[in-house]
Every structure is written in structure tokens, then in C-alpha cells.
Amino acid sequence: MHTNDYDHAAPKSEKAAEHRRRFVSRKYRTAHPVVRVHPETGGRGLFIGGFATSIVGLGSSDSRDLLRIFQSYVTRPENIVRVAWTPGDLVLFDNRITQHYAPDDYGDLPRLLHRVTVAGDVPAGVDSTLSHVVEGDDAAHYTPAAA
């Protein structure tokens, strides 16, 4: 279960707190497969991350424990790409098989992220089960991937 209404990082300023209030003003909850099959390559990847709050069918304690174990695997140094940023850099990644993870190791330096999401296929698990909306809309307002 993924949701935008999840306190994965406490706001460090009033500006950040206001951003969070706007971010959760419209709630979304979606049931995604834990293991997602990439629609083009057939590769399998853990579909978790900071918005994953529980595993459907498991209790909250077991869900938390498993998600913590899976997340610790995903964020191991041998499983990440670290970008040495320079002015003007642009990084694109395939969110269908990649998880964005920004270590908080830049002290008081500013961090600016512009995220763009392009609508695409509905995530499918190894058993072909598709993601489905639990709360919120179906994201039909996003620009189609083929546009």
C-alpha cells in the first residue's frame, strides 16, 4: 500500500511544513505489487520506497519489518547510483524499475528537485495482478505517455 499521506520525513522549516500540507491535501492510496515486472524488459524489481506503508494481507508490524528489510537492501551502496552533481546537470531515471533515494548528507546546502511524472502503464506483479486505486482518483488527469 502506497500513500502520499505518510510522514516519512519531518518538515525542517515552516516552508517545508506548508509544502507537506499541500502535498497531503488530496489523499491517495494505491495497492501496488511488491515485486513489479518491467513492461519492456521483463525485469523484476522491488516496488517499495518512502510512500510504501504496508503490505496488503499482512499486519502493520510484519509490514513495517519487511518493508524495512527490503528498503535496506535497495539502499545498499552496491545497489545505488550516486550522482556527483555539477551546475546544469539533468538526471532522468526510469521510475518503473528505479527508486529515487536522496541521502540527507548535504548539510545546510540547498537542494532543489523538480519531479515530473509521465503517465504510463499500470504496474503489474509477477502474477499479472495490477495496481489499483484504494483512495483518490485514477490519475486520468496526467498526460498520457504517448502524447
ZIWOBEL-V532269 format. One record per residue. PHI is phi in whole degrees, 0 to 359 (none if undefined). OMEGA is omega in radians with two decimals (NA if undefined). D_LAST is the distance of its C-alpha to the last C-alpha in whole Angstrom. Layout:
BEGIN
{{PHI;OMEGA;D_LAST} {PHI;OMEGA;D_LAST}}
END
This chain:
BEGIN
{{none;3.11;29} {247;3.10;26} {211;3.04;27} {277;-3.11;26} {264;-3.07;30} {220;-3.05;31} {275;-3.13;34} {276;3.09;33} {208;3.12;34} {287;3.12;36} {300;-3.09;35} {262;-3.14;38} {209;3.10;38} {295;3.10;37} {298;3.11;34} {293;3.12;33} {295;3.10;34} {294;3.09;33} {300;3.13;29} {297;3.12;30} {300;3.10;31} {293;-3.09;28} {299;-3.10;26} {259;-3.12;28} {295;3.05;28} {239;-3.00;26} {273;3.07;26} {230;2.97;24} {222;-3.11;26} {224;3.05;24} {269;3.13;26} {246;3.01;25} {293;3.10;26} {291;3.06;29} {249;-3.11;28} {256;3.07;24} {262;3.13;23} {293;-3.03;21} {292;-3.12;18} {257;-3.05;18} {261;-3.07;22} {80;3.12;24} {297;3.13;25} {250;3.13;27} {213;3.06;27} {290;-3.13;28} {252;-3.08;25} {232;3.12;28} {109;-3.02;28} {294;-3.13;29} {263;3.08;27} {282;-3.08;29} {249;-3.13;32} {199;3.07;34} {249;-3.10;33} {304;3.12;33} {96;3.11;37} {246;3.06;39} {289;-3.06;41} {297;-3.13;40} {293;3.11;42} {297;3.11;41} {301;-3.13;37} {302;-3.12;38} {298;-3.13;40} {295;3.12;38} {298;3.09;35} {297;3.12;37} {297;3.14;38} {299;-3.12;35} {295;3.12;33} {293;3.06;37} {290;-3.10;36} {301;-3.04;32} {265;3.03;33} {297;-3.13;36} {307;-3.11;36} {286;-3.13;36} {248;-3.09;33} {238;2.98;31} {247;-3.14;30} {251;-3.11;31} {262;3.01;30} {266;-3.00;32} {291;2.95;30} {227;-3.10;31} {306;3.11;30} {89;-3.13;26} {294;3.04;25} {227;3.13;22} {239;3.07;21} {242;3.06;18} {218;-3.11;19} {274;-3.08;18} {293;3.13;18} {285;-3.11;18} {219;-3.07;22} {234;3.07;23} {248;3.05;24} {282;3.14;24} {217;-3.11;28} {249;3.09;30} {299;3.14;34} {274;-3.09;35} {232;-3.10;37} {248;3.04;37} {56;-3.12;40} {269;-3.14;39} {292;-3.14;37} {289;3.05;34} {232;-3.14;30} {237;-3.12;27} {232;3.00;24} {248;-3.10;20} {253;3.08;18} {237;3.11;14} {246;3.07;13} {257;3.12;10} {296;-3.13;10} {205;-3.12;10} {293;3.04;13} {277;-3.13;17} {304;3.13;19} {236;3.10;22} {271;-3.11;26} {296;3.09;28} {262;-3.14;29} {72;3.05;26} {294;-3.11;26} {265;2.98;23} {300;3.07;22} {213;-3.12;23} {286;3.07;23} {253;3.11;27} {214;-3.11;26} {105;-3.12;24} {257;-3.06;20} {270;3.10;18} {65;3.14;15} {295;-3.12;13} {283;3.10;13} {287;3.08;10} {291;3.11;7} {299;-3.12;5} {299;-3.08;6} {273;-3.07;4} {293;NA;0}}
END
